[in-house]
Amino acid sequence: MLMRIVLPALALAAATPAFAQTASIAVPYGDLDLTRDAGRKALDARIARAARRLCGTVGARDLGRIAAHKACVAEARASAAPQVELALNAANARRVAVLSAKLAVFAGF
């Protein structure tokens, strides 16, 4: 089963083939300022929590299951990487647009 983390605004980017069985968790980020380090760290923490939730818990005594759990978490986190990159690029583009508009106003004086 594929494990995916889906950022709500970019849900279509996480589409998988119909034949693949997929579990997913939406990770909200609209309240975060992704242009700041604190916002990016908060998003990463949310994604890490979602990945652990997707993959379930594992007992500390079964090394094989621990390795499978770690691989599952890594796969789930990796599934979010392209969406995170798009979200960061969009946030940076919005910030540049706002700053450009402010510069244009100041240039008029």
C-alpha atoms as one frame of an Amber mdcrd trajectory, in Angstrom:
protein
   0.000   0.000   0.000   1.353   3.427  -0.897   1.428   5.986   1.883   0.939
   9.587   0.845   0.748  12.916   2.559  -1.397  15.434   0.748  -1.185  19.166
   1.173  -4.817  20.272   0.683  -4.162  23.066  -1.798  -2.153  20.706  -3.968
  -4.259  17.559  -3.739  -4.207  16.975  -7.497  -0.404  16.839  -7.499  -0.577
  13.696  -5.362  -2.864  11.746  -7.697  -1.813   8.128  -8.096  -2.800   5.493
 -10.645  -6.226   3.975 -10.022  -4.788   0.494  -9.536  -2.572   1.549  -6.617
  -4.030   1.281  -3.157  -3.216   4.499  -1.313  -3.705   5.828   2.185  -3.383
   9.563   2.682  -3.596  12.276   5.303  -4.140  15.938   4.490  -1.689  18.296
   6.182  -3.013  21.858   6.479  -0.504  24.682   6.119  -2.586  27.769   5.304
  -1.837  29.261   8.707   1.931  29.048   8.193   4.250  31.632   6.656   6.358
  29.380   4.464   8.695  32.240   3.598  10.025  32.073   7.170  12.160  29.374
   8.737   9.667  28.864  11.583   6.843  28.221   9.095   8.905  25.706   7.137
   9.921  23.892  10.346   6.292  23.780  11.520   5.212  22.287   8.180   7.990
  19.702   8.370   6.877  18.742  11.894   3.259  18.374  10.712   4.369  16.171
   7.833   6.483  14.037  10.169   3.505  13.569  12.533   1.220  12.684   9.625
   3.743  10.152   8.300   3.992   8.453  11.675   0.187   8.387  11.940  -0.134
   6.903   8.450   2.350   4.152   9.186   0.979   3.246  12.605   2.835   2.159
  15.678   5.325  -0.643  15.986   6.592  -2.580  18.962  10.159  -1.953  20.075
  11.063  -5.665  20.023  10.550  -6.593  16.370  13.523  -5.300  14.366  11.979
  -6.268  11.030   8.804  -4.329  11.745  10.836  -1.375  13.028  12.763  -1.262
   9.740   9.527  -1.551   7.744   7.990   1.258   9.820  11.006   3.511   9.214
  10.802   2.788   5.486   7.076   3.564   5.502   7.644   6.890   7.269  10.436
   7.793   4.838   8.213   6.919   1.848   5.308   8.952   3.212   7.519  11.973
   3.900   9.099  11.686   0.452   5.618  11.658  -1.112   5.027  15.141   0.273
   8.326  16.603  -0.981   7.115  17.716  -4.455   4.031  19.333  -2.927   6.117
  21.104  -0.291   8.405  22.444  -2.997   5.399  23.797  -4.926   3.964  25.365
  -1.768   7.300  27.003  -0.916   7.695  28.331  -4.455   4.157  29.744  -4.388
   4.747  31.392  -1.008   8.001  32.930  -2.219   6.362  34.134  -5.443   3.581
  35.822  -3.438   6.172  37.473  -1.195   8.127  38.748  -4.204   4.921  40.101
  -5.775   4.008  41.949  -2.561   7.512  43.382  -2.216   7.532  44.424  -5.882
   4.233  46.228  -5.430   5.611  48.066  -2.403   8.742  49.039  -4.306   6.629
  50.385  -7.141   4.702  52.574  -4.687   7.906  53.921  -3.150   9.449  54.527
  -6.575   6.611  56.904  -7.381   7.708  59.400  -4.724
